[in-house]
């Protein structure tokens, strides 16, 4: 796939649901409670804080984009 993409994961794991191929960036903070949505809990969560998504900072995204030559 030649079109680059960036995917954000929080309560779910990119290992199971992430993009396939080489031209993708996956943003995921593997926190102590991640992944909280799994097949074992019927893909539901009681999470109220979603720190897994809130902890992904703009600077982290820009760094990944720059590192992968998507930003010039």
PAZAPA-4460 file (N, C-alpha, C; in steps of 0.05 Angstrom, whole numbers, plus 32768, in hexadecimal, padded with zeros to 4 digits):
% residues 72
    n_x    n_y    n_z   ca_x   ca_y   ca_z    c_x    c_y    c_z   seq   type   mol
   8011   7FE8   8000   8000   8000   8000   8012   8019   8000     1      X     A
   800E   802B   7FED   8020   8042   7FEB   8016   805B   7FF9     2      X     A
   7FFD   805A   8003   7FF2   8071   8011   7FF8   806E   802E     3      X     A
   8007   8081   803A   800D   807E   8057   7FF5   8083   8068     4      X     A
   7FF4   8077   807F   7FDE   807B   8092   7FE9   807D   80AE     5      X     A
   7FDA   8089   80BF   7FE0   8089   80DC   7FC7   8080   80EB     6      X     A
   7FCB   806E   80FD   7FB4   8062   810C   7FB9   8067   812A     7      X     A
   7FA3   806C   8138   7FA4   8071   8154   7F95   805B   8163     8      X     A
   7FA3   804F   8176   7F97   803A   8186   7F9A   8041   81A4     9      X     A
   7F85   803B   81B2   7F85   8040   81CF   7F7B   8027   81DE    10      X     A
   7F60   8025   81E0   7F56   800E   81EF   7F57   7FF4   81E0    11      X     A
   7F5F   7FF4   81C7   7F62   7FDC   81B7   7F7F   7FD9   81AE    12      X     A
   7F86   7FC1   81A6   7FA2   7FBC   819F   7FA7   7FBD   8181    13      X     A
   7FBD   7FCB   8179   7FC4   7FCB   815C   7FCE   7FB0   8153    14      X     A
   7FD7   7F9F   8165   7FE0   7F84   815D   7FCA   7F74   8150    15      X     A
   7FB2   7F79   8158   7F9B   7F6A   814D   7F8D   7F7A   8137    16      X     A
   7F8B   7F94   813B   7F7A   7FA5   8129   7F8A   7FBA   8119    17      X     A
   7FA4   7FB9   811B   7FB4   7FCD   810D   7FB6   7FC8   80F0    18      X     A
   7FBF   7FDC   80E1   7FC1   7FDA   80C4   7FD7   7FC6   80BC    19      X     A
   7FD4   7FBA   80A5   7FE7   7FA7   809A   7FF8   7FB5   8085    20      X     A
   8011   7FB0   8085   8022   7FBC   8071   8039   7FCC   807D    21      X     A
   8047   7FDA   806C   805F   7FE9   8075   805B   8007   8077    22      X     A
   8048   8012   806B   8045   802F   8068   8032   803A   807D    23      X     A
   8033   8030   8095   8020   8038   80AA   802E   803F   80C4    24      X     A
   8023   8052   80D1   802D   8059   80EC   8017   8053   8100    25      X     A
   801E   8046   8115   800A   803F   812A   8012   804E   8143    26      X     A
   7FFF   805E   814D   8003   806C   8166   7FF5   805C   817C    27      X     A
   8004   8053   8190   7FF9   8042   81A5   800A   8044   81BD    28      X     A
   7FFF   804B   81D4   800D   804B   81ED   8005   8032   81FD    29      X     A
   8018   8020   81FF   8012   8007   820D   8012   800C   822B    30      X     A
   7FFB   8013   8236   7FF9   8019   8252   7FF3   8000   8263    31      X     A
   7FF4   8003   827D   7FF0   7FEC   828F   7FD4   7FE0   828B    32      X     A
   7FC1   7FF0   8282   7FA6   7FE6   827F   7F9E   7FDF   8262    33      X     A
   7FB2   7FE2   8250   7FAD   7FDD   8233   7FB1   7FC0   822C    34      X     A
   7FA3   7FB5   8219   7F8A   7FC0   820F   7F73   7FB9   8221    35      X     A
   7F61   7FCB   8225   7F4A   7FC6   8237   7F32   7FBC   8228    36      X     A
   7F32   7FBF   820E   7F1D   7FB3   81FD   7F28   7F9B   81EF    37      X     A
   7F1E   7F84   81F6   7F27   7F6B   81EA   7F10   7F59   81E3    38      X     A
   7F16   7F43   81D6   7F01   7F2F   81D0   7EF8   7F21   81EA    39      X     A
   7F09   7F22   81FE   7F03   7F15   8217   7EEE   7F24   8228    40      X     A
   7EEC   7F3E   8223   7ED8   7F4D   8232   7EC2   7F58   821F    41      X     A
   7EBD   7F49   820A   7EA9   7F50   81F7   7EAC   7F6C   81EB    42      X     A
   7EC5   7F74   81E8   7ECC   7F8E   81DC   7EBE   7FA6   81E9    43      X     A
   7EBD   7FA5   8204   7EB1   7FBB   8212   7EC4   7FC3   8229    44      X     A
   7EC2   7FDB   8233   7ED4   7FE4   8248   7EC4   7FF6   825B    45      X     A
   7ECE   7FF7   8273   7EC3   8009   8287   7ED6   8021   828B    46      X     A
   7EE9   8024   827A   7EFD   8039   827D   7EF0   8055   827D    47      X     A
   7EF9   8065   828F   7EEF   8080   8291   7F04   8095   828B    48      X     A
   7F1D   808D   8289   7F33   80A1   8286   7F3F   80A1   826A    49      X     A
   7F40   808C   825C   7F4C   8089   8241   7F67   8097   823E    50      X     A
   7F78   8092   8253   7F93   809D   8252   7FA3   8092   823B    51      X     A
   7F9C   807B   8232   7FAA   806E   821B   7FA9   8080   8202    52      X     A
   7F93   808D   81FE   7F90   809F   81E7   7F9A   80BB   81EE    53      X     A
   7F94   80C4   8206   7F9C   80DF   820E   7FBA   80E2   8210    54      X     A
   7FC8   80CC   8215   7FE5   80CD   8218   7FF4   80D0   81FD    55      X     A
   7FE6   80CC   81E7   7FF2   80D0   81CD   7FF3   80EE   81C7    56      X     A
   800A   80F9   81C8   800E   8116   81C5   8012   811D   81A7    57      X     A
   800B   8136   81A1   8010   8140   8186   802D   813D   817E    58      X     A
   803F   8144   8191   805C   8142   818B   8064   8125   8184    59      X     A
   8057   8111   8190   805D   80F5   818A   8055   80EF   816D    60      X     A
   803E   80F9   8165   8034   80F4   814A   8046   8102   8136    61      X     A
   804D   811B   813B   805F   812A   8129   807A   811C   8127    62      X     A
   8084   8112   813D   809E   8104   813C   809C   80EB   812A    63      X     A
   8087   80DC   812D   8084   80C4   811D   8081   80CB   80FF    64      X     A
   8071   80E0   80FA   806E   80E8   80DE   8088   80F1   80D2    65      X     A
   8098   8100   80E1   80B2   8109   80D8   80C5   80F2   80D4    66      X     A
   80C5   80E0   80E7   80D7   80C9   80E6   80D2   80B7   80CE    67      X     A
   80B9   80B6   80C6   80B1   80A6   80AF   80B0   80B6   8095    68      X     A
   80BB   80CD   8095   80BD   80DE   807D   80A1   80E5   8071    69      X     A
   808D   80E7   8082   8073   80EF   8078   8070   810E   807A    70      X     A
   807E   8119   808D   8080   8137   808F   809A   813F   8083    71      X     A
   8099   8153   8072   80B2   815C   8066   80B7   8179   806C    72      X     A
***
